[in-house]
Amino acid sequence: MSNSPSTEPKPSYVKLAMRNMVQKRLTSLKHFALTTVGILAALVGLAYLTR
């Protein structure tokens, strides 16, 4: 084993995140749904408070 640097560049953060999202599809969908519901609830709550 040599300690020479590899010629291929490190994958970008976005590429790693996309790969992780594809591998853990159900978890990603749950988090997306929870985020969407949370944002909608915040918007409806603000609309109700400021009417």
C-alpha positions in Angstrom: 0.0 0.0 0.0 1.4 3.4 -0.9 0.5 6.7 0.5 0.3 8.5 -2.8 -2.8 10.7 -3.3 -5.5 9.1 -5.3 -6.1 10.6 -8.8 -9.9 10.7 -8.5 -11.3 13.8 -6.7 -13.3 13.5 -3.5 -17.1 13.5 -4.2 -18.8 16.7 -3.5 -21.2 17.1 -0.6 -24.2 17.4 -2.9 -23.2 14.1 -4.6 -22.8 12.3 -1.3 -26.1 13.7 0.0 -27.9 12.6 -3.2 -26.4 9.1 -3.0 -27.4 8.9 0.7 -30.9 10.0 -0.2 -31.3 7.3 -2.8 -30.0 4.6 -0.5 -32.3 5.7 2.4 -35.4 6.4 0.4 -38.0 5.9 3.2 -36.2 8.0 5.7 -35.7 10.8 3.2 -39.4 10.7 2.3 -40.4 10.8 5.9 -38.2 13.8 6.6 -39.4 15.6 3.5 -43.1 15.0 4.6 -42.4 16.2 8.1 -40.6 19.3 6.8 -43.5 20.1 4.4 -46.1 19.6 7.1 -44.1 21.7 9.6 -43.7 24.6 7.1 -47.4 24.5 6.1 -48.4 24.4 9.8 -46.2 27.4 10.5 -47.7 29.4 7.6 -51.3 28.6 8.5 -50.5 29.5 12.1 -49.0 32.8 11.1 -52.0 33.5 8.8 -54.3 32.7 11.7 -52.5 34.9 14.1 -52.1 37.9 11.8 -55.7 37.9 10.3 
